[in-house]
Amino acid sequence: DSYIYSGTPTRTFDIAAARCNILIPGQIGPPSDFAILNTDLSKRPKRTQSSKTSNHYYQGRHLACAGFGSGAKRTQLYLLGEDGRRGHRHAGPLTLQLFAGGREIFPDLGYICDHPGNQWVKSTPSHQTVTVDGQNLYPGTKSTLLGFGQKGSARFIDMHLQYQNGISLRRAITLLRKPDGLPILIDLFDVEGGAFHDYNTRVIAPPNTLKIGPNVKPRKNTLYQEHSFYPLKDFLTAGRTDGDWQAAWGRGPEKVSANILTPCTELITYRSPGWRTQQEITAEPNKYFDTLVLRNRKKQSRFIVVYEIIHGRSQLRQAKLDTSGANPTITLSLFKNKTTQITLPNAIQKNSETVWRVT
């Protein structure tokens, strides 16, 4: 888990190299106790530091990886599907992780062992996904990869998860490379089942920097308190909102914007714990993330959000959604009069990358 170490330890590298003939990139270090006791150190393989991105679907773990670029400017996205197992699994179905330009964008809280703070870390609303009826969505069935493709620097992942209780989650991700090398991420999330659906999104950014278009006021009732030993804070609501408005996190040159293209029954914001270690809970008690919730009180929901990762000046002038055709189309207007049009698969179908278009 990310809270324990950054990268794979030397001992794991040595075991993988000796027993499985797998060389894991990472930090170079002295031989581990395993290598000293079990291998010929004169033949110990050299460990390289990877600067490449991965575009691969790991079928056994149902993990989809997509990225572009290299070195410090590379972008790497992970869409975490479900393998049907419960051991050491969080209740975070189809959650996203994104790294771009040397920054972690969507927070991965890791694992806080047996500390009370771990209750929130493992819950569904702490992840970059959708919560149904405010409850944890534990894994129990396997997700299905519907589509996986790339065209130039554009990447596409489409995944579906059907629960036995009738809840259905489908997430289709498009990753685009801007002229400055940073990404635009288009997130289409379909949900079916239950009475209401909450699309939770948060970004690693300084506290109290979330700015949204609609006006908000204090919300009488809180959310998800049963999922966290520590209080969730500062609940605000803007009520029902139409699509076509923007939120932004961050200050200075590094920001993340989100263009919300679909309406929701209620827009909610709150602050959620951001601790990744037990030590942080006491050392940084005010480490909280500004969180945005798009809530729909209906049995079927579609959320479409366009994220831009920014360093300096934003390059995305406008994002427009057109649903008049058989498949939804998003038109992105960039600076210097450049326009990109993305066609997304409307239905849950296999080989959906054949419908996906970037022009």
N, C-alpha and C positions, 0 to 999 in steps of 0.2 A: 504493500500500500504506500501511497505517495508520502504519507506523514513520516515514515520510518527512514527513508533514504531517497536520494535523488539518483535514479538509475539502478542498474542491477549490480549487486555486490560482487567483489572479486571472487569470493568463494563459489558463488553460483556460476560465474564464468568458468572457473576451473572444473567444476563438476560437469557442466554441460559439454565442455571441450573434451574431457577425458572419457566420459561415459556415453555421450550421444553424438560426438563429432560435430557439435554445433558451436559456432563462435559468435558470442553475443557482443555487439559493440558497446563501448562505454569507457569510463575513466580507467586509465592505466594505473596499475598498482602492483605492489610486491606479491609474490606467490602466497596463496592462502595456506592454512594448515592442511587442508585436503591435498593441495598440490604437492606440498613438501613431503607428506607421508605416503602418497599414492602414485606419484608420477615421476618421470625423469625430467627434472627442471631444465636440463640442457635442450630438451625438445618442446618446452612449453611454448605454445603458439603466441604470437604477438596480438595484443588486443587493439583493435582500431576504434577510433571515435567516429561514429556515423554522422554524416551531414546530409544524408539522403532522406527522402520521404517515402512512405509506403502507400501503395495502392493495391490493396489485397483484401479478400474476404476469407477469414479464418473460420472454416465451416464447423469445426469441432466446438469452438467457443461462440460461434455466431457473432463474431466481431468484424465489423467493416471498417477499413482504414482508407482514407483518401487524402491526397495532398499534392502539393507542387512546390517547385523551387528547391533551393539547396542552401546549405550553410546557415548563417544567422537569419536570413530572410525567408526561410522555408515556412510553409504552412502545413499543418497536420491535423486532420479531423478524425475522430473516432465515434462511430455509432454503435452502441453496445446493445446487441440483441440478447436473447435468452436461450440458454441451453437446456432448460427444464429442471435444473438442479437447484437445491436450496442451500447447500453447504457453503458458507462464506460468501453469501450473495446479499447485496443490498436490494431494497425494494425500489429499484430505479429502472423500470423497463424502457428500452429505446432511448436511454439518456445520451446526451452529447458531451463530448470533450473537444475543445478546440485550442490549438496553439498556433500563434502567428507572429512573425517578426520578433521572436525572442520573448514573447509574452504568453502567459496562460490566460485565455479569455474567459471561458466558463469554468468556475471553480470545481475541483474535485476534492472533497473534504477528507477522503481517505478512510481512516479507521482509528477510533480513539479507545481501542481495547475495551476494558470493563468499566470505563468512566461513564458517569451519567450522561455526559455530552454525546456519547455514542448513539443514544436514542434518536437524536435528530439526524446525525450523520447517515444512518441507515434507512431513514424514512423516505417515502416517495416525494413529498413536497420539497425536500432538500436537494433534489436532483433536477437536472435540466430536462424535464419531461412533463407529462400531464398527470394530474391527480383526479381520480373519479370518486365522486361523493365524499371527498375529503379523507379517504382511507388509503392505507398502504396497499400497493399492488405488488404482492410478492410473486416471484417467479414460480411457475409450476408447469408451464407448457413451453414448447420450443417456438422461437420466432422463425419466420420464413423470409428469405431474401427474395424480393420480387424483381429487383433490377439493380444492376451495377455496371456503370459505363463511364467512358471519358471521351471527350472530343476536344483536341488541342489541350488547353489548360483548364477546361471545364471538367468537373467531376460530378457523378450522380450516384446516389444510393437510395434504394427504396426497400423498406422492411415492414413486415406485418406480424402482429402478435395477436392471436385469438385465444382468449381465456375460456375455460369451461363454463363459467358463469354468464357467458354472453357478451362480456366486454371485449371490444375490438380496438386495437391501436394500430395505426398505420402512419409511418413517417417517411417522407420523401425529401431528401436533401440534395440541393444543388450548390456546388462550390465553384466560384468564379474567381479568376485572378485579375485584379485591377492593374492598370499601367504601372503603379508604384510597387507592385509585387504583393501587396496585402490583399486579403480575400473579401469578397462579398458572399454571404451565405444565405440561401433561400430555404426556408423551413416550411414545409407543408405537413400539417399534423391532423389526421382524421381520427375521431374518437366516436365510438358507439357503445351504448349501454349505460346504465345508471341514470341518475336524475340531473347531475350537473358535473361539469368538467372544468378544471383549472389548469391553464397553461402557465407554468411557473418559469420565469427566466431571470437570471441574475448574472452579473459580470464582476470580475475582479477589478475594482476601482476604488478610489478613496471614498470614505463614507460621506453620505449626504450630498452626492453629486448627481443623483438621478434626476433628470429633468424630463417632464412629459408635456405633451400638448394640452390635453384636457385639464380643466380645473378640478382640484380635489378638495375634500373636506374630511375631518375625522370620521372614522367608521366606528359605529357603536359596538359591533361584535368583532372579535378576533377570529383567526383561523388557525387550525393545526396545533393548538396548544397541547393537545393530548399526545402529540408526537415529539414533544421536546421538553426535557427536564428544565431547561432554561427558557425564560420568557421570549416570545417573539414580540417585536416592538413596533410602535408608530404606524398603526394601520390607518390607511387613508382610502377613500373611495371617490371615484368620479361618476359612479352610476353607469347607466347604459351609454355605450359609445359606438359610433359608426367606425368604419374602417378609414384608412388614409390619414393617419397621424403618426407622429414620431416621438420616440423616447431616446434619451442619450445618457450614457454614463461616462464619468471621468472629467478631468480638468487638465489644462495645459495641452500639449500636442497629442497625447495619447488618449483617445476616446473610442467608444463603441456606440454606434447608433442602431436603432431598431425601427424600421418602418412597418407599422402594423396595418395590414391591408384588409383585414376582415373585421366585421362588427363583433361585439361581445355584449352579453347581458349586463356585466358589471366589470369595470376596471378597478383593480385594487393594488395598492402598494404597501409594503411593509419591510421591516429590517430583520434579517435572519442571521443566526450565528455563523461565523466564518472560521472557527478554530479548526486547526488540522492536527494539533497535538494536545495532550493533557496540559503541558506546560503553558501553552498559549492561553488557556482558559483563565489562569490566574495572572499571567504576565500582561495579557491584552484583553481585559474583560469587555472592552467596547469594540472588539473586532467583529463587526456585523456587516453583511452585504445588503445593499439596496435591491429589493426584489419586486418584480412586476408580475401581477397575476391577471390573466385574461380569463374571466369566468363566463361560461355559457350554461344557462339553466335549460337544458334540452337533452333529448336522448341521442341526438347526433350533432356533432360539432366539426367544423373545419377551421383551423387556425393557419393563417399564412403570414409569416413575418420575414422581412428582409433585413439582415444584419450587415453593417459595414464596419470593418476594423480600420481605424483611422490613426494615422500618425501625421500630424500637421493639418493640412486642409482636406476636408471631405471631398471626395471625387464623385459622389453620387448625388445628383441634383434632384432626382425624382424616381419613385417606383410606383407603377400603375398596374392594377389588376383588371383583366378583362375576362369575364366568365360567360360571354355570349356564345362561344363556340363549344364544341364537344369536349375540349380539354381547356383548363384554365391557362391563360397566357399572362406573363408578367413582362412589362416593358421597363427597362432601366435606362434612364437618361443620365449620362455621365458628362463631365466637363469636356470641352473641346468638341461639343456637338456629336459625341459618340453615343450610339444607341444599341442596346443589346436586348433581344427578345428571347424569352425562355418559355417553352411549352411544357407543361407538367402533365403526367398521366392522371386522369380524373378518377379512374376506377382502380380497384384492387385487382391486379392482373399480373401473371408471370411475364417475365421478359419485358418489363415496363420501360426499359431503356430504349426500346424500339419506338416508343411514343415520344420520349423526351427529346426536345429540340433546343438548340442554342444557335441563334442566328444574329 
